[in-house]
Amino acid sequence: MSQKTRFFPIATIIMILVFFIVQPLFTGKGKNFKERFANLLESLKTLAPARKPDTVVVKGNLKRIVGKDGIEMVFIPASKFIMGSPKDQGDEDETPQHEVDIDAYYIDVHEVTNKAYKKFVDGTGHRVPFVDAEWAAPYNWRNGTYPEGKADYPVVLISWDDAKAYADYTGERLPTEAEWEHAARGGLVSKSHPWGEGIDENVANYHVSDISKEDSRPVKSYPPNAFGLYDMAGNVWEWCSDWYNANVYLKGLPRSPQGPEKGDYRVYRGGSWINPAKFQRCGERGKNLPETQSYVIGFRCVKSVQDINTDIRP
């Protein structure tokens, strides 16, 4: 067979492949070109070999795994840190500042997204995020899926029990309040925010003015902290595992504290796009009834090191 003859079938195969890859860009119904291109990229990702869950890799000086839900998790080493806020900076329930000893764990690099939550819904039949109220309309899921164009936005309208069910499904859990604050501080000592002191619209998604158009934004829209974690301030609040107790800091906390045994409210942390700067501090504590479904509350998950299914240890 001549070289020219051999070239013909190869060129034909390439042309056919290009047709099937590019064709969806121009034939997607009800979608603009940008959305069709984004969908194409998402489809191409599935052609790449997936990294096995719980396989430890190193990026820079940060050890990471990928959870069952496909979200990357970063290793947070065991250490002591100063939890809480100075009296002149925080609310009364953030005081006194105190030293806490934390065991090592992994934590999601960003908030759980609509895209990741849909895998959970599809795999379990769990209820979709929905509240029958006018204020919830832009965030409600319909026909079993999230609002169009919101795949990489943090999932909201999630009760504490919804978040826990998701974490159980992925073999993970919700972070304790101490773990969350430890991760948010990124190794910094007694600084007000994940990056240090001060805040502006270039580092977090929060309420800047009454005349600006605000909403949640895709995860990883802002720079990460020193631990490689995104949106530890702003975007949406994040459920923690703890029951809320205003005086828990006064009682002295054991190693890797799990929070009170009972209570009326669950803790959430991190502030949101609807809150002003004060609420974006690492020490800020929020609370609400566990059945609450809000358009400004989401979550991220953690995993204890001993629960990692691998022989490779950090």
HELIX and SHEET records of a PDB file:
HELIX    1   1 GLN A    3  THR A   27  1                                  25    
HELIX    2   2 PHE A   33  LYS A   45  1                                  13    
HELIX    3   3 GLU A   92  GLU A   94  5                                   3    
HELIX    4   4 ASN A  114  THR A  124  1                                  11    
HELIX    5   5 GLU A  134  ALA A  136  5                                   3    
HELIX    6   6 TRP A  160  THR A  170  1                                  11    
HELIX    7   7 GLU A  177  ARG A  185  1                                   9    
HELIX    8   8 VAL A  248  LYS A  251  5                                   4    
HELIX    9   9 ALA A  277  GLN A  280  5                                   4    
HELIX   10  10 VAL A  305  ASP A  307  5                                   3    
SHEET    1   A 5 VAL A  57  LYS A  59  0                                        
SHEET    2   A 5 LEU A  62  VAL A  66 -1                                        
SHEET    3   A 5 GLU A  72  ILE A  76 -1                                        
SHEET    4   A 5 TYR A 105  ASP A 108 -1                                        
SHEET    5   A 5 VAL A 302  SER A 304 -1                                        
SHEET    1   B 2 SER A  79  MET A  83  0                                        
SHEET    2   B 2 HIS A  98  ILE A 102 -1                                        
SHEET    1   C 4 ARG A 285  ASN A 288  0                                        
SHEET    2   C 4 ARG A 266  ARG A 269 -1                                        
SHEET    3   C 4 TRP A 237  TRP A 243 -1                                        
SHEET    4   C 4 ILE A 297  GLY A 298  1                                        
END                                                                             
